[in-house]
Structure formats: structure tokens, C-alpha cells
Amino acid sequence: MAVKMKIRKGDRVVVLTGKDKGKTGSILRVITKDERVVVQGVNLVKRHTRADRVNAGGIIDKEAPLHISNVAHVDPKTGKPTRVGYKFIEPKGKGEKPTKIRFARRSGEVIDS
């Protein structure tokens, strides 16, 4: 069952549960099919890689995906975890459609710029 993904690539999030609880980072990748996100510098795992023409090989640290329910958006005003809501901004001119924007529920601050 598909879930509405309110978090996008590049957003600042905080981890709510697990070994990296409290860490913040930006979203590198969103995997909508599995409802997971990859956060920069969070949930690091060791990967043994074989050397090739580009990489030297060896043991590297790599970010593993987290479930979307384990992260929350960071409020731009307070820096605390917040939920994300949507609202429509009415256009100034005639014949234009209203624009849908995301905002932080905690402070009401607009997330999309």
C-alpha cells in the first residue's frame, strides 16, 4: 500500500528511534516502494568492496536505508522534530491555480521556498 511521502530529497530530518536516535542529516535518497529514506551520515554500515578500475576496494562505510516512520522533519524555526502539513497559497493574478506548499505543524513556518 502506497503511503504519501511528505519528506523529499534534500530535506533536513532527525532520527526518532534506533542506534542513531537524535542525529540529524539531509535526505540523500527516497525509496517510495519500500517507504524508506537514506539519510546522510546516519545508519552507517560496513561494506566489503572488491577493487576495480575506479575504486581501490576494502571496507567502506555506507548509509543504509531507514523506514520513513523513524525520521521526522526538522522545524526550520526551532530545530525540533515536527510533522508536515500542506496548505494552498492563493494566486495574485486571475486564471492562475493556487500553489500547494508544505509547512511545519509545530511553528507554521513554510518549508518549501
Kinemage of the C-alpha trace (Angstrom):
@kinemage 1
@onewidth
@group {chain A} dominant
@subgroup {mainchain}
@vectorlist {calphas} color= white
{ca met a 1} P 0.000 0.000 0.000
{ca ala a 2} L 1.435 3.346 -1.031
{ca val a 3} L 1.952 5.995 1.606
{ca lys a 4} L 2.019 9.760 0.996
{ca met a 5} L 5.680 10.731 1.273
{ca lys a 6} L 5.827 14.160 2.877
{ca ile a 7} L 9.629 14.071 3.051
{ca arg a 8} L 11.664 14.820 -0.066
{ca lys a 9} L 15.285 14.618 -1.146
{ca gly a 10} L 17.353 17.393 0.440
{ca asp a 11} L 15.100 17.888 3.498
{ca arg a 12} L 16.652 18.094 6.978
{ca val a 13} L 15.391 15.293 9.231
{ca val a 14} L 16.037 13.967 12.733
{ca val a 15} L 16.123 10.251 13.601
{ca leu a 16} L 13.493 9.307 16.220
{ca thr a 17} L 14.435 5.699 17.077
{ca gly a 18} L 17.297 3.228 16.878
{ca lys a 19} L 21.035 3.409 17.412
{ca asp a 20} L 21.270 6.843 15.752
{ca lys a 21} L 18.408 8.428 17.730
{ca gly a 22} L 18.723 12.221 17.868
{ca lys a 23} L 21.076 12.552 14.890
{ca thr a 24} L 20.159 14.949 12.102
{ca gly a 25} L 21.024 14.864 8.438
{ca ser a 26} L 19.711 15.591 4.990
{ca ile a 27} L 17.841 13.104 2.816
{ca leu a 28} L 20.065 11.639 0.091
{ca arg a 29} L 17.514 9.286 -1.477
{ca val a 30} L 13.832 8.403 -1.084
{ca ile a 31} L 12.722 4.832 -1.845
{ca thr a 32} L 8.949 5.145 -2.217
{ca lys a 33} L 8.309 1.477 -2.996
{ca asp a 34} L 9.734 0.321 0.358
{ca glu a 35} L 8.770 3.508 2.273
{ca arg a 36} L 12.405 4.134 3.198
{ca val a 37} L 14.871 7.024 3.127
{ca val a 38} L 18.665 7.276 3.127
{ca val a 39} L 19.951 9.978 5.490
{ca gln a 40} L 23.442 11.448 5.194
{ca gly a 41} L 25.776 10.246 7.968
{ca val a 42} L 23.108 8.133 9.694
{ca asn a 43} L 22.729 4.316 9.955
{ca leu a 44} L 26.242 3.621 8.682
{ca val a 45} L 27.098 0.016 7.831
{ca lys a 46} L 30.365 -1.602 6.745
{ca arg a 47} L 30.533 -2.911 3.177
{ca his a 48} L 33.341 -5.066 1.829
{ca thr a 49} L 34.011 -3.988 -1.757
{ca arg a 50} L 36.175 -5.550 -4.413
{ca ala a 51} L 38.755 -3.347 -6.143
{ca asp a 52} L 38.061 -2.252 -9.697
{ca arg a 53} L 39.480 0.343 -12.097
{ca val a 54} L 37.855 3.252 -10.252
{ca asn a 55} L 37.827 2.232 -6.571
{ca ala a 56} L 40.665 0.769 -4.519
{ca gly a 57} L 38.369 -1.617 -2.642
{ca gly a 58} L 38.402 -2.576 1.015
{ca ile a 59} L 35.934 -1.909 3.817
{ca ile a 60} L 33.849 1.260 3.357
{ca asp a 61} L 31.152 2.916 5.458
{ca lys a 62} L 27.856 3.368 3.634
{ca glu a 63} L 24.459 4.757 4.637
{ca ala a 64} L 21.703 2.139 4.853
{ca pro a 65} L 18.004 2.971 4.385
{ca leu a 66} L 15.752 3.817 7.349
{ca his a 67} L 11.981 3.412 7.466
{ca ile a 68} L 10.097 6.662 6.917
{ca ser a 69} L 8.345 6.316 10.299
{ca asn a 70} L 11.694 6.537 12.115
{ca val a 71} L 12.512 10.051 10.893
{ca ala a 72} L 10.792 13.406 11.367
{ca his a 73} L 11.241 16.704 9.582
{ca val a 74} L 13.281 19.366 11.415
{ca asp a 75} L 11.360 22.572 12.142
{ca pro a 76} L 13.157 25.472 10.381
{ca lys a 77} L 12.362 27.850 13.248
{ca thr a 78} L 13.056 25.780 16.393
{ca gly a 79} L 15.187 22.882 15.124
{ca lys a 80} L 12.922 20.318 16.824
{ca pro a 81} L 11.050 17.437 15.155
{ca thr a 82} L 7.753 18.391 13.558
{ca arg a 83} L 5.023 16.982 11.377
{ca val a 84} L 4.489 18.293 7.862
{ca gly a 85} L 1.224 19.775 6.601
{ca tyr a 86} L 0.002 21.171 3.321
{ca lys a 87} L -1.769 24.397 2.517
{ca phe a 88} L -2.648 26.307 -0.609
{ca ile a 89} L -1.461 29.844 -1.396
{ca glu a 90} L -3.952 31.842 -3.414
{ca pro a 91} L -2.549 33.328 -6.634
{ca lys a 92} L -2.287 37.090 -7.128
{ca gly a 93} L -3.429 37.109 -10.761
{ca lys a 94} L -6.609 35.895 -12.389
{ca gly a 95} L -6.733 32.478 -14.012
{ca glu a 96} L -3.779 31.046 -12.071
{ca lys a 97} L -4.008 27.928 -9.951
{ca pro a 98} L -3.261 28.030 -6.209
{ca thr a 99} L 0.175 26.685 -5.274
{ca lys a 100} L 0.468 23.824 -2.780
{ca ile a 101} L 3.216 24.282 -0.179
{ca arg a 102} L 4.486 22.301 2.792
{ca phe a 103} L 4.658 23.845 6.251
{ca ala a 104} L 5.877 22.776 9.699
{ca arg a 105} L 2.962 21.971 12.015
{ca arg a 106} L 4.924 22.983 15.131
{ca ser a 107} L 5.692 26.591 14.152
{ca gly a 108} L 3.687 27.170 10.980
{ca glu a 109} L 6.885 28.048 9.108
{ca val a 110} L 6.924 27.345 5.363
{ca ile a 111} L 9.290 24.506 4.398
{ca asp a 112} L 9.232 24.932 0.606
{ca ser a 113} L 10.995 28.055 -0.570
